[in-house]
Amino acid sequence: MDVPFRASRPPEGAARPATPGIRAFAHPEPPRQRARIHPVFLPFLGCPGRCVYCAQPAATGTAPATLAEHLHALEAALEAAERSGAAPMELGFYGGTFTALPEPWPRRFLAVAARHRASGLVTRVRCSTRPDAVSPALLARLGGPEGLDMVELGVQTFHGPALAASGRGYGPEAAHAACRAVADAGLALGVQLLPGLPGHDPAHLVPDVRAALEHRPEAVRLYPCVVLRGTALAGALARGEYAPWPLEATVGALADALLALWARGVPAIRTGLAPEAGLGEHILAGPWHPALGQLARSLALFRFVRSQVRAMAAPPAALVAPRRWRSDVTGHRGALRPRYAALGLTLAFEDRADFLLA
């Protein structure tokens, strides 16, 4: 039960005096711009092979099509957006290996985006690709004012044994080199991590995050590995050669990963697969949950609050939280309320900017 908190305090926004037994702090998650992104999914296109975990049509809800069909659909969508006076948007090319598309297709897609930059509809263009599908020369051709602004690298992990066991075809050195190449090209870097691959344990995730942070990414995505029907991983599961991470262990590892990212001011712009229509029927096993992001974010916040409590000279009796963070404090369906109670904290929620322990 939430208990009203009535301690006196200065007006919101005013400097707070250092008061024994009281600790104020902001939410540890860094603020980020919530850009409107128009995704263009190119399932399997440009990919040198099919990864053991990959079932793009199921994961993205997009049926396979030719490059010409995808280009036509993009042109039609942007023209319709122009006519309707839609708000400015970013374009994101996902689902395949954009930088490995056969020439001249990358430049054809970027040319369409460039035409709509002039009107202000398209503000930025990003793509996802593999670490072994970028080079300084290629990035120089595809970047620039009329090309890519950001490259998200599907590194998946920097852990060498897991890369080898998953047949990714490159090692940690190539992953680091690709991150450096994106930064050297003057492009924003995104890093996509896929914890739970064969040979990858929960203890490997925070080191993966720290390896990514060496390259100062703009953002990171965390996609815990699930077993999708029709993949090589599904066969390994059936043969007893692969076991996915349990949900509880996954949430704990993700929470630690989020704290490591937040401490460096880097947002996780996605945690877990998006719940596309029909996705559930393709999932055979693994730590999928429709609220996985909230589960991890709430646990990360709890662990951060716990660290603040332990740093105080005297144990506080209450946590007063901004009302807008209520669901993150209490957790999915209130699951974290008992854990705050175990810390000796009652919970109160107010229209305020910061958190208060008192």
Secondary structure, DSSP 8 states (H G I E B T S, - for coil): -B---------TTS-----TT-EEE--SS-------EEEEE-TTTT-SS--TT--HHHHH------HHHHHHHHHHHHHHHHHHT---EEEEEESS-GGGS-TTHHHHHHHHHHHHHTTTSEEEEEEEE-GGG--HHHHHHH-STTS-SEEEEEEE-S-HHHHHHTT-S--HHHHHHHHHHHHHTT-EEEEEE-TT-TT--GGGHHHHHHHHHTT--SEEEE----EETTSHHHHHHHTTS-----HHHHHHHHHHHHHHHHHTT--EEEES----TTGGGGEEESS--TTHHHHHHHHHHHHHHHHHHHTSSS--SEEEEEGGGHHHHH-GGGTTHHHHHHTT-EEEEES-SSEEE-
